[in-house]
């Protein structure tokens, strides 16, 4: 049974692996047991899940395919040239 007790460092490592589906079944079991006992790691796990969710949502947004018109490019170039004088 002692093999199921992990410290907080191991728990955070497994938590991070679990977020990306890289944790094994046994690691997830150990993590669940640790989170049942350790409230601080439970809070870390929730925060980690939130950060991952927000990052995933942000990264999945379509990128703007914005381009300057020729007139806008010329105007911008003129302003740059004026500043360089």
N, C-alpha and C positions, 0 to 999 in steps of 0.2 A: 504493500500500500504506500510505502514511502516514496515510491517512484512517481506517484501522482502529485506530490508536493513540489511545486516549483516556486522560485523566488520571483520578485517583481520584475527583475531584468529579463528573465526568461519569458515571463508573461507578456511583457511589451513586445519582445521579439516575435513571439507566436501571434500576438494580436496583429502586428504589422503584416506578417505572412498571411494571416487569415483574411485580411482585407483584400488581398490579391489572389485568393484561392490557392495559396501555395502551402498552407498548413496541412499536415496529415490528420487523419481521424484521431489518432492518439494525442497529438498536440492540441487539437481542438477540445478534446475531452479534458486534458490537463488544464487548459485555459479556462474552460467552463467551471471546473472545480475551484480554481484560484479566484476567479471573479466572484464566485459565491461567497468566498471568505474575505477578499480584499476589496473594500469599497473604492479605494483610490484608483486601483487598476480598472475597476468597473467604470469609473468616471473617465479615465484615459481612453478606454475602449469606445465609449460613446462619443467622445470628442474626436477620436481618430476616424470613426465611421462618418461623422458629420463632415469633417474636412475632406475625406475621400469623396463623399457624395457631391459636395460643392465643387471640388476640382473636376470631377467627371462631368458634371453638368456644364461647367464653364468650357471645358475642352471639347465638348460635343457640339457647341454652338457653331453654326456655319460662319465661316469667316467672310467679312465684307470684301466684296470684289470691287472696291471703289477705285476709280481711276480719274485722274485729272483730264479735263478737256485740253485741246491744243491751246485754246485761248488762256485757260488757267495756267498752263505751263509757261506760256510766254510772259504773262503778268508776273508770275513768281520769279522767273529768270530776270526780268527787269528790276524787280525789287532787290534781288540778290546783288545784281550788278551795281545798283545805286549804293547799297551798303558797303560794297568793296571799294568804292571810289574814295 
